[in-house]
């Protein structure tokens, strides 16, 4: 039971993240940390240890930027030179991806100032401090594309070989086993994070082709547009390349994961009146294909999220119930029950799947009860206290009104912590234990001047 007591009276640091590891300490003494990183760099050169070399570069950039923000352009220029001279294609790819992120971070954190300048076209000034936004966008695209060029070498490289510099959670090891997988997903994330800024300089034509929802084996055969600096089109082409690689690898888990990510991206970026129904149809087809496979948990989770997302779009204004004790079940409520049943089905069928908690957590979220109230603290004698209640999965609510037998001045000065009180009324209401939030209103009559305490309790 939940109880509420109410008194009623009549919000630039450059950092390398999103896939690259960091040292946990040394922010307090970056100069010492920088010296250590430089020693590590020299050791890595001697031992020809590529992962350690890249890690030391990342740490040098991090600590040097903590010491002097103005040194960032020089650091990036030096990293460009190092990348250009590297003979190791895998190392080179990671450095390109790192450069794309660093340029993105530098630009986004200074976008307001940079975008006030008239775009420079036709050449790139040597001084990065006078670059305009379009130049940063072009640089980011260049390094993303370059990071994925040696695809054969990246596909042949286990991502665990670079575990010292890449943040590899259990999910990454399962669904991004090769460096190619990891860098593609990283590129997609980078492109998504700059799409807002790209549109200031380059036209971004929306996705409109409903065939982007086609089954994976058909999707990889599609002829896709290749307009320069179009983020959504580039991301779709990356998913196409990634899915083709997964087909060639024969790994069901990585294929399904990439396919689900592709379908979700299309559903949220395409301009089509059929988007929702086509997305749902594609997920239903996958659900049948993987019916007896524990990987089906991923599909059930995605379907459940789709139903909940539909409700969010429908409930842009909260549902208000005039008669909370005799309501009519809404379509949104029915959709939420669909999502709950999908979660429960997956938990029942595949209890030992390594990511089964995604369904358990979603089930808990759907079933969680909640009550919040809003009311005026001052009510005129003879008027009703209006109580606005927003509730979810709550079976009953009770209002207990007490009149405090204390003078207002004594209460305000806090001369006593306990006051005698007289119960005025108790009102209980049954509520439908539904799974989406509803608004309703209750009225409590107040006849006399005074200070009152209202205790609200609910049963989930």
C-alpha positions as CSV (number, residue, x, y, z in Angstrom):
1,X,0.0,0.0,0.0
2,X,1.2,3.5,-0.9
3,X,0.3,6.4,1.3
4,X,0.6,10.1,0.6
5,X,0.2,12.8,3.3
6,X,-0.8,16.2,2.2
7,X,-1.6,19.4,4.2
8,X,-4.5,21.3,2.8
9,X,-5.1,24.9,4.0
10,X,-8.5,26.8,3.6
11,X,20.2,22.4,-16.0
12,X,33.6,21.3,-23.3
13,X,35.2,18.4,-22.3
14,X,36.5,16.3,-25.1
15,X,36.2,12.6,-24.3
16,X,36.7,9.3,-26.1
17,X,33.7,7.0,-25.4
18,X,31.1,5.1,-27.3
19,X,33.2,2.0,-27.8
20,X,36.7,3.0,-26.8
21,X,38.0,2.2,-23.3
22,X,39.3,4.8,-20.8
23,X,41.5,4.8,-17.7
24,X,39.4,5.1,-14.6
25,X,41.8,7.4,-12.7
26,X,44.3,10.2,-13.5
27,X,41.9,13.0,-14.2
28,X,43.2,14.7,-11.0
29,X,46.8,14.6,-12.3
30,X,46.6,14.5,-16.1
31,X,50.3,15.6,-16.6
32,X,51.5,12.5,-14.8
33,X,49.0,10.3,-16.6
34,X,50.1,11.8,-19.9
35,X,53.7,11.0,-19.2
36,X,52.8,7.4,-18.5
37,X,50.7,7.2,-21.7
38,X,53.7,8.4,-23.7
39,X,55.9,5.7,-22.1
40,X,53.3,3.1,-23.0
41,X,53.2,4.4,-26.6
42,X,57.0,4.0,-26.9
43,X,56.8,0.4,-25.5
44,X,54.0,-0.4,-27.9
45,X,56.0,0.8,-30.9
46,X,59.0,-1.4,-29.9
47,X,56.8,-4.5,-29.3
48,X,54.6,-3.7,-32.4
49,X,51.6,-4.1,-30.2
50,X,48.8,-2.5,-32.2
51,X,46.0,-2.6,-29.5
52,X,48.3,-1.2,-26.9
53,X,49.6,1.5,-29.3
54,X,46.0,2.7,-30.0
55,X,45.1,2.6,-26.3
56,X,48.1,4.8,-25.5
57,X,47.1,7.3,-28.3
58,X,43.6,7.5,-26.9
59,X,44.9,8.2,-23.4
60,X,47.4,10.8,-24.7
61,X,44.6,12.7,-26.4
62,X,42.4,12.4,-23.4
63,X,44.9,13.7,-20.9
64,X,46.4,16.4,-23.2
65,X,43.0,17.8,-23.8
66,X,42.4,17.9,-20.0
67,X,45.6,20.0,-19.7
68,X,45.0,22.3,-22.6
69,X,41.8,22.4,-24.7
70,X,43.6,24.6,-27.4
71,X,45.9,21.7,-28.1
72,X,43.1,19.5,-29.6
73,X,43.6,20.7,-33.2
74,X,47.3,19.8,-33.0
75,X,46.5,16.4,-31.5
76,X,44.0,15.7,-34.3
77,X,46.5,16.7,-36.9
78,X,49.2,14.4,-35.4
79,X,46.7,11.6,-35.3
80,X,45.8,12.2,-39.0
81,X,49.5,11.8,-39.8
82,X,49.9,8.7,-37.8
83,X,46.8,7.2,-39.5
84,X,48.1,8.0,-42.9
85,X,51.5,6.3,-42.3
86,X,50.1,3.2,-40.6
87,X,50.7,0.0,-42.6
88,X,48.4,-2.2,-40.4
89,X,44.9,-2.1,-42.0
90,X,43.1,-3.1,-38.8
91,X,44.9,-0.5,-36.8
92,X,44.3,2.1,-39.5
93,X,40.6,1.3,-39.4
94,X,40.3,1.9,-35.7
95,X,42.3,5.1,-35.9
96,X,39.9,6.3,-38.7
97,X,36.9,5.5,-36.5
98,X,38.6,7.3,-33.6
99,X,39.2,10.4,-35.7
100,X,35.6,10.4,-36.8
101,X,34.5,10.5,-33.2
102,X,37.0,13.1,-32.2
103,X,36.0,15.4,-35.0
104,X,32.3,14.8,-34.1
105,X,32.9,15.7,-30.4
106,X,35.0,18.7,-31.2
107,X,32.4,20.0,-33.7
108,X,29.3,19.3,-31.7
109,X,30.7,21.0,-28.6
110,X,31.5,24.1,-30.6
111,X,28.7,23.9,-33.2
112,X,27.0,27.2,-32.1
113,X,30.2,29.2,-32.6
114,X,31.4,27.3,-35.7
115,X,28.1,27.5,-37.5
116,X,28.0,31.2,-37.3
117,X,30.7,31.3,-40.0
118,X,30.0,31.3,-43.7
119,X,30.7,27.8,-45.0
120,X,34.0,27.4,-46.8
121,X,33.9,25.2,-49.9
122,X,36.5,24.0,-52.4
123,X,39.4,23.7,-50.0
124,X,40.2,22.8,-46.3
125,X,42.3,25.5,-44.4
126,X,45.3,24.1,-42.5
127,X,44.1,25.9,-39.3
128,X,41.3,23.8,-37.9
129,X,40.2,26.7,-35.7
130,X,38.7,28.4,-38.8
131,X,37.0,25.3,-40.2
132,X,33.3,25.7,-40.9
133,X,30.6,23.1,-40.1
134,X,30.5,21.6,-43.6
135,X,34.2,20.8,-43.3
136,X,33.8,18.9,-40.1
137,X,30.9,16.9,-41.6
138,X,33.0,16.0,-44.6
139,X,35.8,14.9,-42.4
140,X,33.6,12.7,-40.2
141,X,32.1,11.0,-43.3
142,X,35.5,10.5,-44.8
143,X,36.9,8.8,-41.7
144,X,33.8,6.6,-41.2
145,X,34.0,5.4,-44.8
146,X,37.8,4.8,-44.4
147,X,37.3,2.9,-41.2
148,X,35.3,0.2,-43.0
149,X,37.3,-0.1,-46.2
150,X,39.5,-3.2,-45.3
151,X,36.3,-5.2,-44.7
152,X,38.0,-8.6,-45.3
153,X,40.7,-7.9,-42.6
154,X,38.1,-6.6,-40.2
155,X,35.8,-9.6,-40.7
156,X,38.7,-11.9,-40.0
157,X,39.6,-10.0,-36.8
158,X,38.0,-11.1,-33.5
159,X,36.9,-8.1,-31.6
160,X,38.3,-9.6,-28.4
161,X,41.8,-9.0,-29.9
162,X,41.2,-5.3,-29.1
163,X,39.5,-5.8,-25.8
164,X,42.0,-3.4,-24.1
165,X,40.6,-0.5,-26.1
166,X,37.1,-1.5,-27.0
167,X,34.3,-1.7,-24.5
168,X,33.0,-5.2,-25.0
169,X,29.9,-6.1,-23.0
170,X,28.4,-9.6,-23.1
171,X,26.0,-8.5,-25.8
172,X,28.8,-7.1,-27.9
173,X,30.7,-10.4,-27.8
174,X,27.5,-12.2,-28.8
175,X,26.2,-9.9,-31.6
176,X,29.4,-8.2,-32.7
177,X,32.0,-10.9,-32.7
178,X,34.2,-9.3,-35.4
179,X,35.8,-5.9,-35.6
180,X,33.8,-5.3,-38.7
181,X,30.5,-5.7,-36.8
182,X,31.7,-3.4,-34.1
183,X,32.9,-0.7,-36.4
184,X,29.7,-0.8,-38.5
185,X,27.5,-0.3,-35.4
186,X,29.8,2.4,-34.2
187,X,29.6,4.2,-37.6
188,X,25.8,4.0,-37.5
189,X,25.8,5.5,-34.0
190,X,28.2,8.3,-35.1
191,X,26.1,9.1,-38.2
192,X,22.9,9.2,-36.1
193,X,24.5,11.6,-33.7
194,X,25.4,14.2,-36.4
195,X,22.3,13.9,-38.7
196,X,20.8,17.0,-37.1
197,X,23.9,19.1,-38.0
198,X,24.4,17.6,-41.4
199,X,21.1,19.0,-42.6
200,X,22.4,22.5,-42.2
201,X,24.8,22.0,-45.0
202,X,23.6,19.0,-47.1
203,X,20.1,18.1,-48.3
204,X,18.8,15.1,-46.4
205,X,16.2,13.3,-48.5
206,X,14.0,11.1,-46.4
207,X,13.7,7.3,-46.8
208,X,10.5,6.5,-48.7
209,X,10.8,3.0,-50.2
210,X,8.5,0.5,-48.4
211,X,10.8,-2.3,-49.7
212,X,13.3,-1.3,-47.0
213,X,11.0,-3.5,-44.7
214,X,11.6,-6.5,-47.0
215,X,12.9,-9.8,-45.6
216,X,16.7,-9.7,-45.1
217,X,17.5,-11.9,-48.2
218,X,15.5,-9.5,-50.4
219,X,16.8,-6.3,-48.6
220,X,20.4,-7.1,-49.4
221,X,19.6,-7.3,-53.1
222,X,18.0,-3.8,-53.2
223,X,19.5,-1.0,-55.3
224,X,19.9,1.9,-52.8
225,X,20.5,5.6,-53.5
226,X,24.0,7.0,-52.8
227,X,23.6,10.7,-52.4
228,X,26.6,12.3,-50.7
229,X,26.4,13.2,-47.0
230,X,22.9,11.7,-46.6
231,X,23.0,10.1,-43.1
232,X,19.9,7.9,-43.4
233,X,20.8,6.6,-46.8
234,X,24.4,5.9,-45.7
235,X,23.1,4.0,-42.6
236,X,20.8,1.9,-44.7
237,X,23.7,1.0,-47.0
238,X,25.7,0.0,-43.9
239,X,22.9,-2.3,-42.7
240,X,22.8,-3.8,-46.2
241,X,26.5,-4.5,-46.2
242,X,26.4,-5.8,-42.6
243,X,23.5,-8.2,-43.3
244,X,25.3,-9.6,-46.4
245,X,28.3,-10.3,-44.2
246,X,26.0,-12.1,-41.7
247,X,24.5,-14.2,-44.4
248,X,28.0,-15.2,-45.5
249,X,29.0,-16.0,-41.9
250,X,26.1,-18.3,-41.3
251,X,25.6,-17.1,-37.7
252,X,21.9,-16.9,-36.9
253,X,22.5,-14.7,-33.8
254,X,24.4,-11.9,-35.5
255,X,22.1,-12.1,-38.6
256,X,18.9,-11.7,-36.5
257,X,20.4,-8.9,-34.4
258,X,21.5,-6.9,-37.4
259,X,18.1,-7.5,-39.1
260,X,16.2,-6.2,-36.0
261,X,18.4,-3.1,-35.8
262,X,17.8,-2.5,-39.5
263,X,14.0,-2.8,-39.2
264,X,13.8,-0.6,-36.2
265,X,15.9,2.1,-37.9
266,X,13.7,2.0,-41.0
267,X,10.5,2.2,-38.9
268,X,11.7,5.3,-37.2
269,X,13.2,7.1,-40.2
270,X,11.0,6.3,-43.2
271,X,8.4,8.6,-44.5
272,X,5.5,6.2,-45.2
273,X,1.9,5.9,-44.1
274,X,2.5,2.1,-44.1
275,X,5.5,2.2,-41.8
276,X,3.9,0.8,-38.6
277,X,2.0,-2.0,-40.3
278,X,5.0,-3.0,-42.5
279,X,7.2,-3.1,-39.4
280,X,4.8,-5.2,-37.5
281,X,4.4,-7.6,-40.5
282,X,8.2,-8.0,-40.7
283,X,8.4,-8.8,-37.0
284,X,5.6,-11.3,-37.3
285,X,7.4,-13.1,-40.1
286,X,10.6,-13.2,-38.0
287,X,8.6,-14.5,-35.1
288,X,7.4,-17.4,-37.1
289,X,10.9,-18.1,-38.6
290,X,12.4,-18.3,-35.1
291,X,9.4,-19.9,-33.4
292,X,11.4,-22.6,-31.6
293,X,14.7,-20.8,-31.3
294,X,15.7,-19.0,-28.0
295,X,16.7,-16.1,-30.2
296,X,13.0,-15.5,-30.5
297,X,13.3,-13.6,-27.2
298,X,14.8,-10.7,-29.1
299,X,11.9,-10.6,-31.5
300,X,9.3,-10.8,-28.8
301,X,11.0,-8.0,-27.0
302,X,11.0,-5.9,-30.1
303,X,7.3,-6.6,-30.8
304,X,6.4,-5.7,-27.2
305,X,8.3,-2.5,-27.5
306,X,6.4,-1.7,-30.7
307,X,3.0,-2.1,-29.0
308,X,4.1,0.1,-26.2
309,X,5.5,2.7,-28.6
310,X,2.2,2.8,-30.4
311,X,0.5,3.7,-27.1
312,X,3.0,6.5,-26.5
313,X,2.1,8.0,-29.9
314,X,-1.7,7.6,-29.2
315,X,-1.5,9.0,-25.6
316,X,0.0,12.4,-26.5
317,X,-2.9,13.6,-24.3
318,X,-3.5,11.6,-21.2
319,X,-6.7,9.5,-21.0
320,X,-9.2,11.0,-18.6
321,X,-11.8,8.7,-17.0
322,X,-15.0,10.4,-15.9
323,X,-16.3,7.4,-14.0
324,X,-13.3,5.5,-12.6
325,X,-15.4,2.8,-11.0
326,X,-17.1,1.9,-14.3
327,X,-14.7,2.6,-17.2
328,X,-14.4,1.2,-20.7
329,X,-11.2,-0.5,-21.7
330,X,-9.3,1.5,-24.3
331,X,-7.4,0.3,-27.4
332,X,-4.2,1.5,-25.7
333,X,-5.0,-0.9,-22.8
334,X,-5.5,-3.8,-25.1
335,X,-2.2,-3.0,-26.9
336,X,-0.4,-3.0,-23.5
337,X,-1.8,-6.4,-22.6
338,X,-0.5,-7.7,-26.0
339,X,3.0,-6.5,-25.0
340,X,2.6,-8.1,-21.5
341,X,1.6,-11.5,-23.0
342,X,4.6,-11.4,-25.4
343,X,6.9,-10.9,-22.5
344,X,5.3,-13.7,-20.5
345,X,5.3,-16.1,-23.5
346,X,9.1,-15.5,-24.0
347,X,9.8,-16.0,-20.3
348,X,7.8,-19.2,-20.2
349,X,9.3,-20.7,-23.4
350,X,13.0,-19.7,-23.1
351,X,13.7,-19.1,-19.4
352,X,17.5,-19.8,-19.8
353,X,18.2,-17.5,-22.7
354,X,21.2,-15.3,-21.7
355,X,19.2,-12.1,-22.3
356,X,15.9,-13.2,-20.8
357,X,16.0,-10.3,-18.4
358,X,15.1,-7.9,-21.2
359,X,11.6,-9.5,-21.1
360,X,11.5,-9.8,-17.3
361,X,12.5,-6.1,-16.9
362,X,9.9,-5.0,-19.5
363,X,7.2,-7.1,-17.8
364,X,8.1,-5.5,-14.5
365,X,7.8,-2.0,-16.1
366,X,4.5,-2.8,-17.6
367,X,3.0,-4.1,-14.4
368,X,4.4,-1.4,-12.1
369,X,1.8,0.4,-10.2
370,X,1.9,4.2,-9.8
371,X,-0.2,7.0,-8.2
372,X,0.4,10.7,-8.4
373,X,-1.9,13.5,-7.2
374,X,-2.2,17.2,-7.8
375,X,-4.4,19.5,-5.8
376,X,-4.8,23.1,-4.6
377,X,-3.5,23.7,-1.1
378,X,-6.2,26.4,-0.4
379,X,-9.9,25.7,-0.5
380,X,-12.7,28.1,0.3
381,X,-15.2,27.0,2.9
382,X,-18.2,25.3,1.4
383,X,-16.2,24.3,-1.7
384,X,-15.0,20.9,-2.6
385,X,-11.3,19.9,-2.6
386,X,-10.6,18.9,-6.2
387,X,-8.0,16.1,-6.4
388,X,-6.5,15.2,-9.8
389,X,-5.2,11.7,-9.8
390,X,-3.0,10.0,-12.3
391,X,-2.8,6.2,-11.7
392,X,-1.6,3.0,-13.3
393,X,-2.2,-0.6,-12.3
394,X,-3.9,0.5,-9.1
395,X,-7.0,-1.4,-7.7
396,X,-8.2,1.1,-5.1
397,X,-7.7,4.5,-3.6
398,X,-8.8,5.9,-0.3
399,X,-9.0,9.5,1.0
400,X,-9.0,10.2,4.7
401,X,-9.6,13.8,5.7
402,X,-8.7,15.1,9.2
403,X,-9.2,18.5,10.7
404,X,-6.2,19.6,12.8
405,X,-7.1,21.2,16.1
406,X,-4.3,23.7,16.1
407,X,-4.1,27.5,15.6
408,X,-2.5,28.5,12.3
409,X,0.2,30.5,14.0
410,X,1.2,27.6,16.2
411,X,1.4,25.3,13.1
412,X,3.5,27.7,11.1
413,X,6.0,28.4,13.9
414,X,6.3,24.6,14.5
415,X,5.8,24.9,18.3
416,X,4.5,21.4,18.4
417,X,5.1,18.4,16.2
418,X,2.0,16.5,17.0
419,X,-1.5,17.9,16.8
420,X,-4.8,16.5,17.9
421,X,-7.0,15.8,14.9
422,X,-10.5,14.9,14.1
423,X,-11.5,12.6,11.3
424,X,-13.9,14.3,9.0
425,X,-14.5,11.7,6.3
426,X,-13.2,8.6,4.7
427,X,-13.9,7.9,1.0
428,X,-12.8,4.7,-0.8
429,X,-13.0,4.1,-4.5
430,X,-12.3,1.0,-6.6
431,X,-10.1,1.5,-9.7
432,X,-9.6,-0.7,-12.7
433,X,-6.1,-2.3,-12.4
434,X,-5.2,-1.3,-15.9
435,X,-1.7,-1.1,-17.3
436,X,-1.5,2.4,-18.7
437,X,-1.8,5.6,-16.9
438,X,-5.1,7.3,-16.6
439,X,-6.3,10.6,-15.2
440,X,-9.4,11.1,-13.1
441,X,-10.8,13.6,-10.6
442,X,-12.2,13.2,-7.1
443,X,-14.0,15.8,-5.0
444,X,-13.8,16.0,-1.2
445,X,-16.3,18.4,0.5
446,X,-14.8,20.8,3.1
447,X,-17.4,22.8,5.1
448,X,-15.4,24.6,7.8
449,X,-12.5,27.0,7.9
450,X,-9.3,25.4,9.3
451,X,-6.2,23.4,8.7
452,X,-6.7,19.9,7.3
453,X,-4.6,16.8,6.7
454,X,-5.5,14.6,3.8
455,X,-4.1,11.1,3.8
456,X,-4.3,9.3,0.4
457,X,-3.5,5.6,0.3
458,X,-3.6,3.2,-2.7
459,X,-3.5,-0.5,-3.3
460,X,-1.5,-1.8,-6.3
